[in-house]
Structure formats: structure tokens, C-alpha cells
């Protein structure tokens, strides 16, 4: 494609899809990014695993811990790269710019928690010579989707002496998997008469983990005790340690290419690790900047962004204050100006139009696979309840940026007006007065154990985040 034709298409947005504009070199980049992303989400299925991996990758690119900077009394200058780790579940990365921070930051924000099942505090029990574990589902899930599929356990158990034991069971090819049973069709007449949301109850999401009894025939609960024996042999833990544990039950298995043409990725946790990973890739590709760049990755979005590791905590505000202090330019007023003058892409996934379920979508305002990065002017539900509604001036600025960098993008709402809706962290950052809009990758099967995304959209999201950092 000639430069003049490319510019014409950018201005008139005549591409049918992002795939139409790619050269052979572009296609190699599209698939290479998706390969890196598949590796990441196959390995990182919890917030802790995401933060650990991101820090490892960031340090390889020259990022250093802000705690080290503070403890050693160092100052920060333009071009310096630092990160802040909040309790192993949040990560904020900063590339210090040439301008004073009170003029504002360019922020990419996403969440790294995903819908799942959490083990209860006292999960393990025995019933009719079977060992099971009780769970409490986390986030918005369709409970029936979690039965009869292979599951794995990821997380940590902390002993009374403070020792942290990392646990992953069910991902290695030699590992066993676990799962939740469902009622056989032959005996499910009553179940089939129930509404879909009641067919599987939350208290019935009990995971079968064993059926072999302990050799000691005089022992009570021999199957349960056999499971405890195996866990103790491998991890050195006892039953009491479950009380101080964070164990997440997630789909077992790797992310895979999806479609005969390998144009999509099927994986667990696209919501919202697809936006987190592409934001991270955009960030680590930057070496210098006029403004200070930030990538903010947070926990607890799926349950209201609450708690010490959610966006509603003061973590981000406190870290910005620390960074300003290390640049020798902190005051409470300057911090307020910094946050108010900032611009942000609140990167979260959107719903892609699905021909199997057209009744809940409005075609003119839906997102589509292959059409690139999605901008949601507002989210919320039923009358825009709980939404962040981006300003027209900000959207116009983003249109200019995306078209200047030949980023394929689209706009969408999350379904028909009275059909439902959703929310993100955008409204929380907007409380500072900064410009914020929701943007991200469109999915099929959102919040299901296995979600689907277009590789073209993943690539365009990363390119769009790069363009935003450079120009905003």
C-alpha cells in the first residue's frame, strides 16, 4: 500500500477491518505479540502471578523499585524508570518525563483480577468417602459454566511463622486436575426446569479433590486426611494454614489459538489481562518522554475496586506523591494539580458482537472482532447508572491521535440500553478531575472460564496505547 493511499484510508476510515491494512511484516508482529501474550496468560492466572511476572520483565528493562530509591535517598530525573508494588497485587510503573509532574501524567490503567472461584477459609471436608473443597465465587460468573471442566489451584498459603508457600496444582502435564461435578442428564428433570441462574447454586460449587483413603484404617475421615498428607508432603502445610491462604480455583490449561485461521486467542482471564498486558508492552517500549508515563495495574475491579489493593484505596495517590517527592517537586497543591491535569485510558474489555446472540446488541453501537481498539464513551447500566461519561473534547483529541498513528479503532456501548451494562475503574480516577475514557479489547464469552479475543484487536490495542503515551 502506498503512503498516499494509506493516509487516505486513515482519514476516511475505509478499512473493513484491521486485517486489511497489514503487510506481511505487520502480520508477523500481530502473531508475535499474541504468542507473547498467550505465554503470559497461560502462566499468570492470579493477581500475584501477574505482578511477579510484570516486575521480572520490567526490571529486565531497567525499572527499579521505588522503595529502593526512597531507602537510599536517591532522586529521580527524566528518563528514570521506577515501579511500586502494593502487597503483591498492584503495580504502578513510572517513566519520568521532562515536564514537571504537576502538569499532568499520561496514564494507562487496567485491572489484573478476573472472575474465578476462591477456596473458603475452612474448605476441606469429607462426604461419603470423597474429599471436597468449598468455594465462594469471585466476581460476576455464570455458575453453570464452571462445572465439568478441568480446574487448577493457584495461590499462596502463609504459615504462622510468616513463611509463604506458593501453590500451583493442575497446570503441569504431570499434575492432576480437579473439578466440580454436574447432575447426569438421566436424573436432571427437576434441575432442567429451573431458571439458568438457579440450576447451579453457589453453595454447590464444591470441588472434588480425592477419593483414596489413608492407609491407616483406624483414622477418621481417611480420604480427607490422605489429601492433607499429600499436601503436607509436597508443601509442608497443615489444615490450619488454609485460614491464612489465598487460593484461587481457575480453569486448567494454556491459552490457545482459536479458529481454523488462528486469528483469535482463547484463554482464561482476558478480562482484563489482555488490556493489562498490552498496556505493559506499550509502556516498556518507551525510553523517554515529555510527560511522565504511568501504567497502573490494580486488583479487585471485579468486586467493586474495594480494599487495600483496589482502585478505591489511596495506593496510587500515595505513590504519585512519593514520586514527586523524589523529583524534589512535591507539595499537596502540586499533587492535586498533577492528578487533575492528567489524562488516562481506563483500559478494560468490551463485548464483541456475537451473531449467536444478536437480540442483546445494537449493531450501530457494538464492537466487532477485527475492528481494533474499542472506546466506550460511557459504561454503567440503565440510564448510564454508575458510569464515567468522557468529555467530547477528550474524545476528539483521541480521534486525532489514533488516526495520526494509523490505529484501527471503534466505539461501542455494552449492549442495548436496558439489557444490562458494566463498569470499570474509570469513574474512580475521574474523581480527581482528570480526563478518562474506557478503552480496550472486545471479547466473546466475557466472564466465562474461556474467553475469546481477536489477535488484530490485541495488536491494535497495544499500538493505540503507544500512540496515547506519545501524544497525550
C-alpha positions in Angstrom: 0.0 0.0 0.0 1.4 3.4 -1.0 1.8 6.1 1.6 -0.8 8.4 0.0 -3.4 5.6 -0.2 -2.7 4.7 3.4 -3.2 8.3 4.5 -6.5 8.5 2.6 -7.8 5.4 4.2 -6.8 6.7 7.7 -8.7 9.9 7.1 -11.8 8.2 5.7 -11.6 5.0 7.9 -12.4 2.8 4.8 -10.7 -0.3 6.2 -13.3 -3.1 6.6 -11.1 -4.5 9.4 -7.6 -4.1 10.8 -6.6 -7.2 8.9 -7.0 -5.4 5.6 -4.1 -3.0 6.3 -1.5 -5.4 7.4 1.6 -6.2 5.4 3.5 -9.5 5.8 5.8 -7.8 8.3 2.7 -6.4 10.2 1.2 -9.9 10.3 4.4 -11.3 11.9 4.2 -8.6 14.6 0.5 -9.3 15.2 1.1 -13.0 15.7 4.4 -12.5 17.7 2.6 -10.2 20.2 -0.2 -12.7 20.6 2.3 -15.5 21.2 3.9 -13.5 24.0 0.5 -12.7 25.4 -0.6 -16.3 25.3 2.5 -17.3 27.2 1.8 -14.6 29.8 -1.9 -15.5 30.5 -1.1 -19.2 30.5 1.4 -18.6 33.3 -0.3 -15.8 35.2 -3.7 -16.7 36.4 -3.8 -14.7 39.6 -3.1 -11.0 40.5 0.0 -12.1 42.4 1.4 -14.1 39.5 0.8 -11.1 37.2 2.6 -8.7 39.4 5.5 -11.0 39.9 5.9 -11.6 36.2 5.5 -7.9 35.3 8.2 -6.9 37.8 10.5 -9.5 36.4 10.0 -8.2 32.9 10.2 -4.6 34.0 13.4 -5.0 35.9 15.0 -6.5 32.8 14.1 -3.2 31.0 15.7 -1.1 33.7 12.9 -0.4 36.1 13.8 -0.2 39.8 11.7 -0.5 43.0 10.6 2.9 44.4 11.2 1.6 47.9 14.9 1.2 47.0 15.0 4.7 45.7 13.4 6.0 48.9 15.6 3.9 51.3 18.8 5.0 49.5 17.8 8.7 49.4 18.1 8.9 45.7 16.4 11.5 43.5 14.6 10.8 40.2 15.4 12.6 36.9 13.9 12.5 33.4 14.3 9.1 31.8 14.4 7.2 35.1 12.1 4.1 35.4 10.6 3.0 38.7 7.8 0.8 39.9 5.7 0.4 43.0 4.4 -2.9 44.3 1.4 -2.8 46.6 1.1 -6.0 48.6 2.0 -8.2 45.6 -1.4 -7.4 43.9 -1.0 -3.9 42.4 1.7 -2.5 40.2 2.4 1.1 39.2 5.1 1.8 36.7 6.5 5.3 36.0 8.8 6.6 33.2 9.8 10.1 34.5 9.3 12.8 31.9 10.9 16.1 31.2 8.0 18.2 32.3 7.1 18.9 35.9 4.6 16.3 37.1 2.1 18.9 38.2 1.4 19.5 34.5 -0.2 16.0 34.4 0.5 12.4 33.7 -0.3 10.1 30.8 -1.8 7.0 32.4 -2.7 3.6 31.2 -4.8 1.7 33.7 -6.1 -1.8 33.8 -7.1 -4.5 36.3 -5.4 -7.9 36.7 -8.1 -9.7 38.7 -10.5 -12.0 36.9 -13.7 -13.9 37.8 -12.9 -17.2 39.5 -13.7 -19.4 42.5 -11.9 -18.8 45.8 -11.4 -21.5 48.4 -13.2 -20.8 51.6 -11.2 -20.3 54.8 -12.1 -23.9 56.0 -12.6 -25.6 52.7 -11.6 -29.2 53.0 -14.2 -31.8 54.1 -15.2 -35.4 53.5 -18.6 -36.8 52.5 -19.3 -40.4 51.6 -15.7 -41.3 51.2 -15.0 -38.3 48.9 -12.8 -35.3 49.7 -14.1 -32.0 48.6 -13.3 -28.3 49.0 -15.9 -25.5 49.4 -15.6 -22.3 47.3 -17.0 -18.8 47.1 -17.2 -17.4 43.6 -15.5 -14.1 42.9 -16.9 -11.5 40.5 -19.8 -11.9 38.1 -19.9 -15.5 36.9 -22.5 -17.8 35.3 -22.1 -20.6 37.8 -23.2 -23.4 35.4 -20.1 -22.7 33.2 -17.8 -23.8 36.0 -19.0 -27.4 36.3 -17.4 -30.5 34.4 -14.4 -28.6 33.3 -10.8 -29.2 34.4 -9.7 -26.8 37.1 -6.4 -25.9 38.8 -5.5 -24.2 42.1 -3.1 -21.2 42.2 -2.2 -19.1 45.2 -0.3 -18.8 48.4 -0.6 -20.2 52.0 1.1 -18.3 54.8 2.2 -20.2 57.8 2.1 -18.9 61.4 5.8 -18.2 61.2 5.3 -15.9 58.2 6.6 -18.4 55.6 4.8 -18.0 52.3 4.2 -21.2 50.3 3.3 -20.8 46.6 1.0 -23.3 45.2 0.1 -24.3 41.7 -1.7 -27.6 41.1 -3.1 -28.6 37.7 -1.1 -26.8 35.1 1.9 -29.1 34.5 1.1 -32.0 32.2 2.1 -34.4 35.0 -0.3 -32.6 37.5 -3.7 -33.9 38.4 -6.6 -31.6 37.7 -9.7 -31.1 39.9 -13.3 -30.2 39.1 -17.0 -29.7 40.0 -19.5 -32.4 39.1 -22.8 -31.9 37.5 -26.0 -33.9 37.6 -26.4 -36.6 34.9 -29.0 -35.8 32.3 -30.9 -39.0 33.2 -31.7 -37.6 36.7 -31.9 -33.9 36.0 -35.6 -33.4 35.2 -36.1 -31.0 38.2 -32.8 -29.2 37.5 -33.7 -28.7 33.9 -36.9 -26.9 35.0 -35.0 -24.3 37.0 -34.0 -20.9 35.7 -30.5 -20.9 34.3 -29.2 -18.8 37.2 -30.6 -21.2 39.8 -29.6 -24.5 38.1 -26.3 -24.5 39.9 -26.3 -22.8 43.3 -23.2 -21.0 44.7 -23.0 -23.4 47.7 -22.9 -26.3 45.3 -19.7 -25.3 43.7 -17.7 -27.8 45.7 -14.6 -29.2 44.1 -13.8 -32.9 44.2 -10.2 -33.4 45.1 -9.8 -37.0 46.2 -11.3 -40.5 46.8 -8.5 -42.6 48.1 -8.4 -43.4 51.8 -5.4 -43.1 54.1 -3.8 -46.5 54.8 -4.5 -46.1 58.5 -7.8 -47.9 58.8 -8.3 -46.6 62.3 -8.2 -43.0 61.2 -11.4 -41.0 60.8 -12.1 -39.1 57.6 -9.5 -41.2 55.8 -9.9 -39.6 52.4 -9.7 -36.1 53.7 -6.6 -37.0 55.8 -5.0 -38.6 52.8 -5.3 -35.3 50.9 -3.8 -33.4 53.9 -0.9 -35.9 54.0 -0.2 -35.4 50.3 -0.3 -31.6 50.7 2.0 -31.7 53.7 4.5 -33.9 51.9 4.6 -31.6 48.9 4.2 -28.2 50.5 4.8 -28.6 54.2 1.4 -27.2 55.1 -1.2 -28.3 57.6 -5.0 -27.9 57.6 -4.9 -24.8 59.8 -2.8 -23.0 57.2 -5.9 -22.7 54.9 -7.1 -19.9 57.2 -4.3 -17.7 56.1 -4.3 -18.6 52.5 -5.4 -17.0 49.2 -6.1 -20.0 46.9 -7.9 -19.3 43.6 -9.5 -22.0 41.5 -9.2 -21.3 37.8 -9.5 -23.2 34.5 -6.6 -25.6 34.0 -4.7 -25.3 30.7 -2.9 -23.0 28.4 -4.3 -20.2 26.2 -4.7 -21.5 22.6 -5.0 -20.2 19.1 -8.7 -20.1 18.2 -10.2 -20.6 14.8 -9.0 -22.6 11.8 -7.1 -19.4 10.7 -5.5 -18.9 14.1 -6.9 -15.4 14.1 -8.1 -15.4 17.7 -6.9 -16.3 21.2 -8.9 -18.4 23.6 -7.8 -18.1 27.2 -8.7 -17.6 30.8 -8.6 -14.0 32.2 -8.7 -11.9 29.0 -10.8 -9.7 31.3 -8.7 -7.8 32.0 -5.2 -9.2 31.5 -5.5 -8.6 27.7 -5.5 -4.8 28.4 -3.0 -5.1 31.3 -0.5 -6.9 29.1 -0.9 -4.6 26.0 -0.5 -1.6 28.3 2.6 -3.1 29.8 4.0 -3.8 26.3 3.3 -0.2 25.3 5.0 1.1 28.5 8.2 -0.9 28.3 8.7 0.1 24.7 9.1 3.8 25.8 12.6 5.1 26.7 12.0 8.9 27.1 9.0 11.2 27.4 7.9 14.8 27.7 5.2 13.9 30.3 5.6 11.3 32.9 4.1 8.0 31.7 2.3 5.7 34.1 1.0 2.1 33.7 -1.3 1.3 36.7 -2.4 -2.3 37.2 -4.9 -2.9 40.0 -6.8 -5.6 41.9 -10.5 -6.1 43.0 -12.2 -4.4 40.0 -14.5 -7.4 39.6 -15.9 -6.8 43.1 -16.1 -3.1 43.2 -12.4 -2.0 43.4 -12.6 -2.0 47.2 -9.9 -2.9 49.7 -6.3 -2.0 50.2 -5.4 -3.3 46.7 -8.4 -2.0 44.9 -8.5 1.3 42.9 -10.5 2.9 45.7 -7.5 2.7 48.0 -5.1 5.6 48.3 -2.2 3.5 46.8 -1.9 5.4 43.5 -2.3 8.8 45.1 0.4 8.0 47.7 2.8 6.6 45.1 2.4 9.7 42.9 3.3 11.8 46.0 6.4 9.7 46.7 7.5 10.0 43.0 7.0 13.8 43.1 9.0 13.9 46.3 11.9 12.0 44.7 11.9 14.6 41.9 12.2 17.3 44.5 8.9 18.9 43.5 6.3 17.8 45.9 3.6 19.7 47.7 0.0 18.9 48.4 -1.2 21.5 45.9 1.2 20.3 43.2 -0.1 16.7 43.8 -3.7 17.9 43.3 -2.7 19.7 40.1 -0.8 16.7 38.9 -3.9 14.4 39.2 -6.3 16.9 37.9 -4.2 17.7 34.8 -3.6 14.0 34.0 -5.2 12.1 31.1 -6.0 8.4 31.3 -7.1 5.4 29.2 -9.0 3.2 31.6 -8.3 0.0 29.7 -10.9 -2.7 30.1 -12.5 -5.2 27.8 -15.8 -4.6 25.9 -18.4 -7.0 24.4 -17.9 -8.0 20.8 -21.0 -8.5 18.6 -21.9 -12.2 18.6 -24.1 -13.4 15.7 -25.4 -16.2 18.0 -26.9 -13.6 20.4 -28.0 -10.6 18.3 -31.0 -9.7 20.4 -29.0 -8.0 23.2 -26.8 -5.9 20.9 -27.5 -2.8 18.8 -25.4 -3.1 15.7 -24.6 0.5 15.1 -23.1 0.9 18.6 -21.5 -2.5 19.0 -17.8 -3.6 18.9 -16.7 -6.1 16.4 -13.8 -8.5 16.1 -11.0 -7.2 13.8 -12.2 -3.5 14.1 -9.5 -2.6 16.6 -9.2 -0.8 19.9 -12.7 -0.1 21.4 -13.5 3.3 23.0 -16.6 3.3 25.3 -17.7 6.9 25.9 -19.6 5.6 28.9 -20.4 2.3 30.6 -22.8 2.0 33.5 -26.3 0.5 33.1 -29.9 1.5 32.6 -29.7 5.3 32.3 -25.9 5.3 32.5 -26.1 4.5 36.2 -22.6 4.4 37.7 -20.9 5.5 34.5 -17.9 7.6 33.7 -19.0 9.7 30.6 -16.0 11.0 28.8 -15.9 14.6 27.6 -16.4 15.3 23.9 -13.2 17.4 23.7 -11.2 14.5 25.1 -12.7 12.1 22.6 -11.9 14.5 19.7 -8.3 14.6 20.9 -8.1 10.8 21.0 -9.6 10.5 17.5 -6.8 12.7 16.2 -4.1 10.7 18.0 -5.4 7.3 16.8 -5.8 8.4 13.2 -2.4 10.1 13.2 -0.8 6.8 14.2 -2.9 4.7 11.8 -4.5 2.8 14.8 -7.7 1.0 13.9 -10.3 1.9 16.5 -14.1 1.7 17.0 -16.7 2.9 19.5 -19.3 0.9 21.3 -21.7 0.5 24.1 -22.1 -2.6 26.2 -25.3 -4.0 24.7 -28.7 -2.5 24.3 -29.8 0.3 26.7 -32.0 -1.7 29.1 -30.3 -5.1 28.6 -27.6 -4.7 31.3 -24.2 -3.0 31.5 -21.0 -2.9 33.4 -18.4 -0.7 34.9 -14.6 -0.1 35.2 -12.1 1.8 37.3 -12.6 4.9 35.2 -15.0 6.7 37.4 -12.6 6.5 40.4 -9.8 8.2 38.6 -12.2 10.8 37.2 -12.9 11.9 40.7 -9.6 13.7 40.6 -10.8 15.7 37.7 -8.6 14.1 35.1 -9.8 13.2 31.6 -10.6 9.5 31.5 -12.2 7.2 28.9 -12.8 3.4 28.8 -10.9 1.6 26.1 -9.9 -1.9 25.4 -10.3 -5.2 23.5 -13.7 -6.7 22.5 -14.4 -10.2 23.7 -16.7 -13.1 23.1 -17.6 -15.1 26.3 -16.7 -12.3 28.7 -16.5 -13.6 32.3 -16.7 -17.2 31.1 -13.9 -19.6 32.1 -12.6 -19.4 28.5 -12.8 -16.0 26.7 -12.0 -15.2 23.1 -10.2 -12.2 21.6 -9.1 -11.2 18.1 -5.3 -11.1 17.6 -5.8 -8.0 15.4 -7.6 -6.2 18.2 -4.9 -7.2 20.7 -2.3 -5.7 18.4 -4.3 -2.5 17.7 -4.8 -2.0 21.4 -1.1 -2.1 22.1 -0.5 0.3 19.2 -3.3 2.6 20.5 -1.8 2.7 24.0 1.6 3.5 22.5 0.1 6.4 20.5 -1.7 7.7 23.5 1.5 7.8 25.6 3.4 9.6 22.8 0.8 12.2 22.0 -1.5 12.8 25.0 
